[in-house]
């Protein structure tokens, strides 16, 4: 059994979706299906239950996943130990971030890291920003780029590399204009379903004693911008995301007083994984791009 097949198995076990797993693994769904069949034939057990809607691990699959994670971890550690014996940092590094972070935060840091450590293979996965810390907690990635909460969960650490205001936005075609008073009881709001921005809105709403009219609660800042672009209401997003949006020219930023507290974007890691030479090398590289924590 090849190590790359174990990675395919674990990706499908994590996503529970053939299309998502194939996209993340850069192979076709049919090739992924054949790889899973080869693994099942080799171990002699059915590892996944499949139907038209979803994929789930069988009892045998749950057992095999635990051993597959251990085997892959030992394999990677062995390769890294051998490379370090030669004085070379090599291996794989998993990074999870939003599409916006991939455009706006990661390039400069990644460029510096690749120049210093050309033998490291980067495995980048993108998804909802709200899921970044969860991916790190579950051990599905080595590094996450995420909004830094006021209290980082143990045993995680973060390096502040960017700041962004939270801004209220409306469509340029909307009757709502910057500077005018907003009737929060009747104006439809499009809000993040969870995450730091939502927590800060809930705190702001209580302080302002506002009873808002919530039109939609969605996952992903890009989805909020799309709904505002279509005229569904006003939304709350990080300004950094708006700047990278293809429809930013159709969006107005509203002046709302008092503004919500901005938040920091950080390189996040599980403290235990800093014993890994590749992860530690990226962490040390990221430190050279860090910002002071004061003044958020």
BADREN-935997 format. One line per field, with one value per atom (N, C-alpha, C): residue in one letter; atom name; x, y, z. Coordinates in steps of 0.2 Angstrom, whole numbers, always signed. Each point is the difference from the previous one (the first is absolute). Last residue first. Layout:
<atoms>
res: (A/...)
atom: (CA/...)
x: (X/...)
y: (Y/...)
z: (Z/...)
</atoms>
This chain:
<atoms>
res: (X/X/X/X/X/X/X/X/X/X/X/X/X/X/X/X/X/X/X/X/X/X/X/X/X/X/X/X/X/X/X/X/X/X/X/X/X/X/X/X/X/X/X/X/X/X/X/X/X/X/X/X/X/X/X/X/X/X/X/X/X/X/X/X/X/X/X/X/X/X/X/X/X/X/X/X/X/X/X/X/X/X/X/X/X/X/X/X/X/X/X/X/X/X/X/X/X/X/X/X/X/X/X/X/X/X/X/X/X/X/X/X/X/X/X/X/X/X/X/X/X/X/X/X/X/X/X/X/X/X/X/X/X/X/X/X/X/X/X/X/X/X/X/X/X/X/X/X/X/X/X/X/X/X/X/X/X/X/X/X/X/X/X/X/X/X/X/X/X/X/X/X/X/X/X/X/X/X/X/X/X/X/X/X/X/X/X/X/X/X/X/X/X/X/X/X/X/X/X/X/X/X/X/X/X/X/X/X/X/X/X/X/X/X/X/X/X/X/X/X/X/X/X/X/X/X/X/X/X/X/X/X/X/X/X/X/X/X/X/X/X/X/X/X/X/X/X/X/X/X/X/X/X/X/X/X/X/X/X/X/X/X/X/X/X/X/X/X/X/X/X/X/X/X/X/X/X/X/X/X/X/X/X/X/X/X/X/X/X/X/X/X/X/X/X/X/X/X/X/X/X/X/X/X/X/X/X/X/X/X/X/X/X/X/X/X/X/X/X/X/X/X/X/X/X/X/X/X/X/X/X/X/X/X/X/X/X/X/X/X/X/X/X/X/X/X/X/X/X/X/X/X/X/X/X/X/X/X/X/X/X/X/X/X/X/X/X/X/X/X/X/X/X/X/X/X/X/X/X/X/X/X/X/X/X/X/X/X/X/X/X/X/X/X/X/X/X/X/X/X/X/X/X/X/X/X/X/X/X/X/X/X/X/X/X/X/X/X/X/X/X/X/X/X/X/X/X/X/X/X/X/X/X/X/X/X/X/X/X/X/X/X/X/X/X/X/X/X/X/X/X/X/X/X/X/X/X/X/X/X/X/X/X/X/X/X/X/X/X/X/X/X/X/X/X/X/X/X/X/X/X/X/X/X/X/X/X/X/X/X/X/X/X/X/X/X/X/X/X/X/X/X/X/X/X/X/X/X/X/X/X/X/X/X/X/X/X/X/X/X/X/X/X/X/X/X/X/X/X/X/X/X/X/X/X/X/X/X/X/X/X/X/X/X/X/X/X/X/X/X/X/X/X/X/X/X/X/X/X/X/X/X/X/X/X/X/X/X/X/X/X/X/X/X/X/X/X/X/X/X/X/X/X/X/X/X/X/X/X/X/X/X/X/X/X/X/X/X/X/X/X/X/X/X/X/X/X/X/X/X/X/X/X/X/X/X/X/X/X/X/X/X/X/X/X/X/X/X/X/X/X/X/X/X/X/X/X/X/X/X/X/X/X/X/X/X/X/X/X/X/X/X/X/X/X/X/X/X/X/X/X/X/X/X/X/X/X/X/X/X/X/X/X/X/X/X/X/X/X/X/X/X/X/X/X/X/X/X/X/X/X/X/X/X/X/X/X/X/X/X/X/X/X/X/X/X/X/X/X/X/X/X/X/X/X/X/X/X/X/X/X/X/X/X/X/X/X/X/X/X/X/X/X/X/X/X/X/X/X/X/X/X/X/X/X/X/X/X/X/X/X/X/X/X/X/X/X/X/X/X/X/X/X/X/X/X/X/X/X/X/X/X/X/X/X/X/X/X/X/X/X/X/X/X/X/X/X/X/X/X/X/X/X/X/X/X/X/X/X/X/X/X/X/X/X/X/X/X/X/X/X/X/X/X/X/X/X/X/X/X/X/X/X/X/X/X/X/X/X/X/X/X/X/X/X/X/X/X/X/X/X/X/X/X/X/X/X/X/X/X/X/X/X/X/X/X/X/X/X/X/X/X/X/X/X/X/X/X/X/X/X/X/X/X/X/X/X/X/X/X/X/X/X/X/X/X/X/X)
atom: (N/CA/C/N/CA/C/N/CA/C/N/CA/C/N/CA/C/N/CA/C/N/CA/C/N/CA/C/N/CA/C/N/CA/C/N/CA/C/N/CA/C/N/CA/C/N/CA/C/N/CA/C/N/CA/C/N/CA/C/N/CA/C/N/CA/C/N/CA/C/N/CA/C/N/CA/C/N/CA/C/N/CA/C/N/CA/C/N/CA/C/N/CA/C/N/CA/C/N/CA/C/N/CA/C/N/CA/C/N/CA/C/N/CA/C/N/CA/C/N/CA/C/N/CA/C/N/CA/C/N/CA/C/N/CA/C/N/CA/C/N/CA/C/N/CA/C/N/CA/C/N/CA/C/N/CA/C/N/CA/C/N/CA/C/N/CA/C/N/CA/C/N/CA/C/N/CA/C/N/CA/C/N/CA/C/N/CA/C/N/CA/C/N/CA/C/N/CA/C/N/CA/C/N/CA/C/N/CA/C/N/CA/C/N/CA/C/N/CA/C/N/CA/C/N/CA/C/N/CA/C/N/CA/C/N/CA/C/N/CA/C/N/CA/C/N/CA/C/N/CA/C/N/CA/C/N/CA/C/N/CA/C/N/CA/C/N/CA/C/N/CA/C/N/CA/C/N/CA/C/N/CA/C/N/CA/C/N/CA/C/N/CA/C/N/CA/C/N/CA/C/N/CA/C/N/CA/C/N/CA/C/N/CA/C/N/CA/C/N/CA/C/N/CA/C/N/CA/C/N/CA/C/N/CA/C/N/CA/C/N/CA/C/N/CA/C/N/CA/C/N/CA/C/N/CA/C/N/CA/C/N/CA/C/N/CA/C/N/CA/C/N/CA/C/N/CA/C/N/CA/C/N/CA/C/N/CA/C/N/CA/C/N/CA/C/N/CA/C/N/CA/C/N/CA/C/N/CA/C/N/CA/C/N/CA/C/N/CA/C/N/CA/C/N/CA/C/N/CA/C/N/CA/C/N/CA/C/N/CA/C/N/CA/C/N/CA/C/N/CA/C/N/CA/C/N/CA/C/N/CA/C/N/CA/C/N/CA/C/N/CA/C/N/CA/C/N/CA/C/N/CA/C/N/CA/C/N/CA/C/N/CA/C/N/CA/C/N/CA/C/N/CA/C/N/CA/C/N/CA/C/N/CA/C/N/CA/C/N/CA/C/N/CA/C/N/CA/C/N/CA/C/N/CA/C/N/CA/C/N/CA/C/N/CA/C/N/CA/C/N/CA/C/N/CA/C/N/CA/C/N/CA/C/N/CA/C/N/CA/C/N/CA/C/N/CA/C/N/CA/C/N/CA/C/N/CA/C/N/CA/C/N/CA/C/N/CA/C/N/CA/C/N/CA/C/N/CA/C/N/CA/C/N/CA/C/N/CA/C/N/CA/C/N/CA/C/N/CA/C/N/CA/C/N/CA/C/N/CA/C/N/CA/C/N/CA/C/N/CA/C/N/CA/C/N/CA/C/N/CA/C/N/CA/C/N/CA/C/N/CA/C/N/CA/C/N/CA/C/N/CA/C/N/CA/C/N/CA/C/N/CA/C/N/CA/C/N/CA/C/N/CA/C/N/CA/C/N/CA/C/N/CA/C/N/CA/C/N/CA/C/N/CA/C/N/CA/C/N/CA/C/N/CA/C/N/CA/C/N/CA/C/N/CA/C/N/CA/C/N/CA/C/N/CA/C/N/CA/C/N/CA/C/N/CA/C/N/CA/C/N/CA/C/N/CA/C/N/CA/C/N/CA/C/N/CA/C/N/CA/C/N/CA/C/N/CA/C/N/CA/C/N/CA/C/N/CA/C/N/CA/C/N/CA/C/N/CA/C/N/CA/C/N/CA/C/N/CA/C/N/CA/C/N/CA/C/N/CA/C/N/CA/C/N/CA/C/N/CA/C/N/CA/C/N/CA/C/N/CA/C/N/CA/C/N/CA/C/N/CA/C/N/CA/C/N/CA/C/N/CA/C/N/CA/C/N/CA/C/N/CA/C/N/CA/C/N/CA/C/N/CA/C/N/CA/C/N/CA/C/N/CA/C/N/CA/C/N/CA/C/N/CA/C/N/CA/C/N/CA/C/N/CA/C/N/CA/C/N/CA/C/N/CA/C/N/CA/C/N/CA/C/N/CA/C/N/CA/C/N/CA/C/N/CA/C/N/CA/C/N/CA/C/N/CA/C/N/CA/C/N/CA/C/N/CA/C/N/CA/C/N/CA/C/N/CA/C/N/CA/C/N/CA/C/N/CA/C/N/CA/C/N/CA/C/N/CA/C/N/CA/C/N/CA/C/N/CA/C/N/CA/C/N/CA/C)
x: (-25/-5/-7/+23/-4/-5/+22/-4/-4/+15/-7/-4/+21/-1/-8/+10/-2/+0/+13/-5/-1/+15/-5/-5/+18/+4/-5/-7/+2/+3/-5/-6/+2/+16/+0/-6/+2/+5/+0/-15/-2/+5/+5/-5/-2/+14/+4/-5/-9/+4/+4/-12/-4/+3/+13/-3/-4/+10/+4/-2/-14/+2/+4/-8/+5/+2/-18/+6/+6/-23/+2/+7/-13/+3/+3/-13/+6/+4/-18/+0/+7/-8/+3/-1/-5/-1/+2/+1/+3/-1/-16/+6/+2/-15/+0/+7/-18/+7/-1/-20/+4/+6/-18/+3/+3/-22/+7/+3/-21/+1/+8/-12/+2/+1/-18/+7/+2/-12/+3/-4/+5/-4/+4/+0/+3/-5/+4/-4/+3/+7/+2/-4/-6/+2/+1/+1/-2/+2/+5/-8/-2/+23/-2/-8/+11/+1/-2/-1/-5/+0/+16/-1/-5/+15/-6/-1/+17/+2/-6/-3/+5/+2/-15/-3/+5/+8/-3/-4/+11/+5/-3/-13/+2/+5/-18/+7/+2/-26/+5/+7/-29/+5/+6/-24/+4/+6/-27/+7/+4/-20/+1/+7/-8/-4/+0/+11/-5/-5/+20/-6/-6/+22/+1/-7/+2/-1/+1/+3/-7/-1/+22/-4/-7/+15/+1/-4/+0/-4/+1/+11/-7/-4/+23/-1/-7/+8/-1/-1/-6/+4/-1/-20/+7/+4/-24/+3/+7/-25/+6/+3/-21/+4/+6/-17/-2/+3/-5/+5/-3/-4/-4/+5/+4/+1/-5/+2/-3/+0/+16/-3/-4/+16/-7/-4/+24/-4/-7/+15/+3/-4/-4/-3/+2/+8/-7/-3/+23/-2/-7/+7/+2/-2/-3/-5/+2/+15/-7/-5/+21/+1/-7/+1/+0/+1/+1/-7/+0/+21/-4/-7/+14/+2/-4/-11/+7/+1/-23/+4/+7/-18/-3/+3/+1/+3/-3/-15/+5/+4/-18/+3/+6/-24/+7/+2/-21/+2/+7/-16/+5/+2/-15/-3/+5/+6/-6/-3/+18/+3/-6/+4/-5/+1/+18/-3/-5/+11/-1/-4/+19/-7/-2/+22/-1/-8/+6/+4/-1/-20/+6/+4/-22/+4/+6/-15/-2/+3/+11/-5/-2/+16/-7/-5/+23/+0/-7/+3/+1/+0/+9/-6/+1/+13/+0/-7/+17/-7/+0/+22/-3/-7/+24/-7/-4/+28/-6/-6/+26/-5/-6/+28/-6/-5/+24/-4/-6/+17/+3/-4/+4/-4/+4/+1/+4/-4/-5/-1/+5/-7/+3/-1/-12/+2/+3/-10/+6/+3/-21/+6/+0/-12/-1/+7/-3/+1/-1/-11/+3/+1/-8/+2/+4/+0/-5/+3/+7/+2/-5/-1/-2/+2/+13/-7/+0/+15/+0/-7/+15/-6/+1/+16/-1/-7/+4/+6/+0/-22/+5/+5/-18/+0/+4/-5/+6/+0/-17/-1/+7/+0/-2/-1/+3/+6/-1/-18/+4/+7/-15/-3/+5/+4/+3/-3/-7/+7/+3/-24/+2/+8/-11/-3/+3/+4/+4/-2/-5/-3/+5/+13/-7/-2/+23/-4/-7/+27/-7/-4/+27/-5/-7/+26/-7/-5/+29/-6/-7/+27/-5/-6/+28/-7/-5/+23/-1/-7/+11/-3/-2/+5/-1/-3/+5/+5/+0/-14/+7/+5/-24/+3/+7/-11/+1/+3/-6/+6/+1/-19/+5/+7/-21/+2/+6/-8/+3/+2/-12/+7/+4/-23/+5/+7/-22/+5/+6/-19/+4/+6/-18/+2/+5/-10/+2/+3/-8/+5/+2/-17/+7/+5/-22/+3/+7/-12/+3/+2/+1/-5/+3/+13/-2/-6/+20/-7/-1/+22/-2/-8/+22/-7/-2/+24/-3/-7/+22/-6/-3/+27/-6/-6/+27/-4/-6/+25/-7/-5/+27/-5/-7/+22/+0/-5/+4/+4/+1/-14/+7/+5/-23/+4/+7/-15/+2/+4/-9/+5/+3/-19/+6/+6/-21/+3/+6/-12/+3/+3/-12/+6/+3/-20/+5/+6/-19/+3/+5/-10/+4/+3/-14/+6/+4/-22/+4/+7/-15/+2/+4/-9/+5/+2/-17/+6/+5/-21/+2/+7/-12/+3/+3/-11/+6/+3/-21/+4/+7/-17/+2/+5/-10/+5/+2/-18/+6/+6/-21/+2/+6/-10/+3/+3/-13/+7/+4/-23/+4/+7/-10/-2/+3/-3/+4/-4/-10/+1/+5/-12/+4/+1/-21/+6/+4/-19/+1/+6/-7/-1/+2/+11/-7/+0/+18/-1/-8/+20/-7/-1/+25/-5/-7/+19/+1/-5/+3/-3/+1/+17/-6/-3/+22/-5/-6/+21/-1/-5/+5/+7/-2/-17/+2/+6/-7/-5/+2/+12/+2/-5/-4/+7/+1/-18/-2/+7/+2/-4/-1/+9/+5/-3/-14/+4/+5/-13/-4/+4/+9/+0/-4/+1/+7/+0/-20/+1/+7/-5/-4/+1/+21/-7/-4/+21/-1/-8/+12/+2/+0/-6/+5/+3/-19/+6/+6/-20/+3/+6/-12/+4/+3/-14/+6/+5/-22/+4/+7/-16/+2/+4/-9/+5/+2/-7/-3/+5/+4/-6/-4/+21/-5/-7/+19/-1/-6/+8/-3/-2/+11/-7/-3/+23/-4/-7/+14/-1/-4/+7/-5/-2/+17/-6/-6/+22/-2/-7/+11/-3/-2/+10/-7/-3/+22/-4/-7/+17/-1/-5/+0/+4/-2/-1/-4/+4)
y: (+234/-3/+4/+4/+4/-3/-14/+6/+3/-19/-1/+6/-2/+1/-1/-13/+7/+0/-17/+1/+7/-14/+4/+3/-15/+6/+5/-21/+5/+6/-20/+5/+5/-17/+5/+5/-17/+4/+5/-17/+4/+6/-18/+5/+5/-17/+4/+6/-17/+5/+5/-19/+5/+6/-18/+4/+5/-15/+5/+4/-10/-2/+5/+4/-5/-3/+14/+4/-4/-7/-1/+4/+2/-6/-2/+20/+0/-6/+8/-4/+0/+20/-6/-3/+23/-4/-7/+27/-7/-4/+22/-3/-7/+26/-7/-3/+19/-2/-7/+20/-6/-1/+22/-4/-6/+13/-1/-4/+15/-7/+0/+24/-5/-7/+20/-1/-6/+11/+2/-3/-3/-2/+2/+3/+3/-2/-15/+5/+2/-9/-1/+5/-11/+6/-2/-14/+1/+6/-9/+1/+1/-4/+6/+1/-20/+5/+7/-24/+4/+6/-18/+2/+5/-3/-3/+3/+5/-5/-3/+17/+3/-5/-6/+4/+2/-12/-4/+4/+12/-4/-4/+11/+4/-3/-14/+3/+4/-2/-4/+3/+1/+2/-5/+11/-6/+3/+6/+3/-6/-5/+3/+3/-11/-3/+3/+4/+4/-3/-8/-2/+4/+2/+2/-1/-8/+7/+3/-23/+2/+7/-8/-2/+2/+2/+6/-2/-16/+6/+6/-20/-1/+6/-1/+1/-1/-5/+8/+1/-22/+2/+7/-14/-2/+3/+10/-4/-2/+12/-2/-5/+20/-7/+0/+17/-3/-7/+17/-4/-4/+23/-5/-4/+11/+0/-4/+14/-6/+0/+13/+0/-7/+12/-1/+0/+3/+5/-1/-16/+7/+5/-21/+0/+7/-5/+0/+1/-5/+7/+2/-22/+4/+7/-16/-1/+5/+0/+3/+0/-11/+7/+4/-23/+1/+7/-7/-1/+2/+0/+5/+0/-18/+6/+6/-24/+3/+6/-11/-1/+4/+3/-5/-1/+23/-7/-4/+19/-1/-7/+20/-6/-1/+15/-1/-7/+20/-7/-1/+20/-1/-7/+10/-2/-2/+6/-4/-2/+15/-6/-5/+23/-2/-8/+21/-7/-2/+25/-4/-7/+14/+0/-5/+1/+6/+1/-15/+1/+7/-13/+3/+1/-15/+2/+3/-9/+7/+2/-17/+0/+7/-8/+1/+1/-6/+7/+2/-18/+1/+7/-6/+0/+0/-4/+1/-1/+3/-1/+2/-9/+5/-2/-5/-3/+5/+0/+2/-4/-9/+2/+3/-9/+2/+3/-18/+5/+2/-16/+3/+5/-14/+5/+2/-24/+6/+5/-22/+4/+5/-25/+6/+3/-21/+3/+7/-22/+3/+4/+6/-4/-6/+24/-7/-3/+27/-6/-6/+24/-5/-6/+18/+4/-5/-7/+2/+3/+0/-2/+2/-8/+6/-2/-14/+1/+7/-20/+7/+2/-23/+3/+7/-25/+8/+2/-23/+2/+7/-17/+4/+2/-14/-1/+5/-3/-3/-1/+10/-7/-3/+23/-4/-7/+15/-1/-4/+5/-4/-1/+15/-6/-5/+22/-2/-7/+10/-1/-2/+6/-7/-1/+21/-2/-7/+9/+3/-3/-14/+5/+2/-11/-1/+6/-13/+6/-2/-11/-1/+6/-10/+6/-2/-11/-2/+5/-1/+4/-3/-9/+0/+3/+3/-1/+0/+5/-7/-2/+23/-2/-8/+20/-7/-3/+23/-2/-8/+12/+1/-3/-2/-4/+1/+14/-7/-4/+22/+0/-7/+3/+1/+0/-2/-6/+1/+19/-5/-6/+16/+2/-5/-5/+0/+2/-1/-6/+1/+16/-1/-5/+6/+6/+0/-19/+6/+5/-18/-3/+5/+5/+0/-3/+1/+6/+0/-20/+2/+7/-14/+2/+2/-18/+7/+1/-20/+1/+8/-18/+6/+1/-20/+2/+7/-13/+4/+2/-19/+3/+5/-8/-3/+4/+6/-2/-4/+14/+0/-2/-5/+2/+0/-9/+7/+3/-24/+3/+8/-12/-3/+3/+5/+4/-3/-12/+6/+5/-20/-1/+6/+2/-2/-1/+3/+7/-2/-18/+4/+6/-12/-4/+4/+8/+1/-3/-4/+6/+2/-21/+0/+7/-3/-3/+0/+7/+5/-3/-13/+6/+5/-19/-2/+6/+3/-1/-2/+3/+7/-1/-19/+3/+7/-13/-3/+4/+6/+1/-2/-5/+7/+2/-22/+1/+7/-5/-3/+1/+7/+4/-2/-13/+7/+4/-20/-1/+6/+3/-2/-2/+15/-6/-1/+24/-5/-6/+17/+0/-6/+18/-5/-1/+11/+1/-6/+3/+6/+1/-20/+6/+7/-21/+0/+7/-18/+5/+0/-9/-1/+6/-10/+5/-3/-14/+5/+6/-28/+6/+5/-21/+3/+6/-12/-5/+2/+11/-1/-6/+7/-2/-2/+8/-7/-2/+22/-5/-7/+17/+0/-5/+5/-4/-1/+13/-7/-4/+23/-2/-8/+11/+0/-3/+5/-6/-1/+19/-6/-6/+20/+0/-7/+6/-2/-1/+9/-7/-3/+23/-4/-7/+15/+0/-5/+15/-5/-1/+15/+2/-7/+5/-5/+1/+12/+2/-5/-3/+6/+2/-20/+0/+6/-2/-3/+0/+9/+4/-3/-13/+6/+4/-19/-2/+6/-1/+3/-2/+0/-4/+1/+9/+4/-3/-11/+7/+3/-21/-1/+7/+0/-2/-1/+5/+5/-1/-18/+5/+6/-16/-3/+5/+6/+0/-2/-2/+7/+1/-21/+1/+7/-6/-3/+1/+7/+5/-3/-14/+6/+5/-26/+6/+5/-28/+6/+6)
z: (+91/-4/+1/+10/-4/-4/+9/+2/-5/-4/+2/+3/-19/+7/+2/-22/+2/+8/-19/+6/+1/-15/-3/+5/+5/-3/-3/+9/+6/-3/-13/+0/+6/-4/-6/+1/+16/+1/-6/-1/+5/+1/-15/-3/+6/+6/-5/-3/+15/+3/-4/-10/+3/+4/-9/-5/+3/+15/-3/-5/+21/-6/-4/+22/+0/-7/+4/-1/+1/+4/-7/-1/+20/+0/-7/+4/+3/+0/-19/+7/+3/-16/+0/+6/-18/+6/+0/-11/-1/+6/-4/+2/-3/+1/-4/+2/+13/-3/-3/+4/+3/-4/+7/-5/+3/+10/+1/-6/-5/+4/+1/-2/-4/+4/+7/+0/-4/-13/+6/+6/-28/+5/+7/-29/+7/+5/-23/+4/+6/-26/+7/+4/-25/+4/+7/-26/+7/+4/-23/+0/+8/-7/-3/+0/+8/+5/-3/-8/-1/+5/-2/-6/-1/+23/-4/-7/+18/-4/-5/+17/-4/-6/+18/-5/-5/+19/-5/-5/+17/-4/-5/+16/-5/-5/+15/+1/-6/+6/-3/+2/+1/+4/-2/-13/+3/+4/-12/+2/+4/-19/+6/+1/-20/+5/+7/-24/+3/+5/-13/-3/+3/+9/-7/-3/+21/+0/-7/+3/+1/+1/-3/-6/+1/+18/-5/-6/+17/+2/-5/-4/-1/+2/+4/-8/-1/+22/-2/-7/+15/-5/-2/+10/+1/-6/+11/-5/+2/+6/+4/-4/-5/-2/+5/+3/-6/-2/+23/-3/-6/+15/-4/-4/+26/-8/-3/+23/-2/-8/+20/-7/+0/+17/+1/-6/+3/-3/+1/+9/+3/-3/-8/+7/+3/-22/+0/+7/-3/-2/+0/+4/+6/-2/-17/+6/+6/-19/-1/+6/+1/+1/-2/-3/+7/+1/-22/+3/+7/-11/-2/+3/+4/+4/-2/-5/+0/+4/-13/+5/+0/-16/+4/+7/-15/+0/+5/-12/+5/-1/-11/-2/+4/+2/+1/-2/-4/+0/+0/+10/-5/+0/+16/-7/-5/+23/+1/-7/+2/+1/+1/-12/+4/+1/-5/-2/+4/-8/+5/-3/-14/+2/+6/-11/+3/+3/-22/+6/+3/-12/-2/+6/-11/+6/-2/-15/+2/+6/-19/+6/+1/-16/-3/+6/+3/-2/-3/+20/-7/-3/+25/-4/-7/+26/-7/-3/+24/-2/-8/+15/-3/-2/+15/-1/-3/-1/+3/-2/+2/-5/+4/+1/+4/-6/+3/-4/+5/+7/-6/-4/+26/-4/-6/+13/-2/-4/+19/-6/-1/+13/+1/-7/+16/-6/+1/+13/+1/-6/+10/+2/-5/-7/+4/+1/-1/-5/+4/+2/+5/-5/-10/+6/+4/-25/+5/+6/-27/+7/+5/-27/+4/+8/-19/+3/+3/-14/+0/+2/+5/-2/+0/+0/+1/-2/+0/+4/+2/-5/-4/+5/+6/-7/-4/+25/-3/-7/+15/-1/-3/+6/+6/-2/-18/+4/+6/-13/-4/+4/+9/+0/-3/-3/+7/+1/-20/+0/+7/-9/+1/+1/-6/+7/+2/-22/+5/+7/-22/+4/+5/-19/+2/+4/-13/+1/+2/-1/+0/+1/-7/+2/-1/+3/-2/+3/-6/+3/-3/+3/-4/+3/+3/+3/-5/-4/-1/+4/-1/-7/+0/+18/+1/-7/+2/+5/+1/-16/-1/+5/+3/-5/-2/+16/+3/-6/-5/+4/+2/-12/-4/+4/+11/-3/-5/+11/+5/-3/-13/+2/+5/-8/-5/+2/+14/+0/-5/+4/+6/-1/-17/+4/+5/-14/-4/+4/+11/-5/-5/+16/+3/-5/-7/+1/+3/-2/-7/+1/+22/-5/-6/+14/+1/-5/+10/-2/+1/-4/+2/-2/+4/-2/+2/-7/+5/-3/-4/-2/+6/-6/+2/-3/+8/-6/+3/+6/+3/-7/+6/-4/+3/+8/+0/-4/+3/-5/+1/+15/+0/-5/-1/+5/+1/-14/-3/+5/+8/-4/-4/+14/+4/-4/-10/+2/+4/-8/-5/+2/+16/-2/-6/+8/+5/-2/-13/-1/+5/+2/-7/-1/+19/+1/-6/-2/+5/+1/-12/-4/+4/+11/-5/-4/+16/+3/-5/-8/+2/+4/-7/-6/+2/+16/-1/-6/+6/+6/-2/-15/+0/+5/-1/-5/+0/+13/+3/-4/-8/+6/+3/-18/-2/+6/+4/-2/-2/+5/+6/-2/-18/+3/+7/-13/+2/+3/-19/+7/+1/-19/+1/+7/-17/+4/+1/-15/+3/+4/-13/-4/+3/+12/-4/-4/+16/-5/-2/+20/-3/-4/+7/-1/-2/+4/+5/-1/-4/-2/+5/-3/+4/-4/-4/+0/+4/-7/+7/+1/-22/+3/+7/-13/-2/+4/+3/+3/-2/-10/+7/+4/-23/+1/+7/-5/-1/+0/+1/+6/+0/-19/+5/+7/-18/-2/+6/+1/+1/-1/-6/+7/+2/-22/+2/+7/-9/-2/+2/+4/+4/-2/-6/-2/+5/+8/-5/-1/+16/-7/-4/+23/-1/-7/+8/+5/-2/-12/-1/+4/+4/-7/-1/+19/+1/-7/-1/+4/+1/-11/-4/+4/+11/-5/-4/+26/-6/-6/+25/-1/-7/+12/-4/+0/+11/+3/-3/-9/+7/+4/-21/-1/+7/+0/-3/-1/+7/+5/-2/-16/+4/+6/-15/-3/+4/+8/+0/-3/-2/+7/+1/-20/+0/+7/-4/-3/+0/+8/+5/-3/-9/+0/+5/+0/+0/+0)
</atoms>
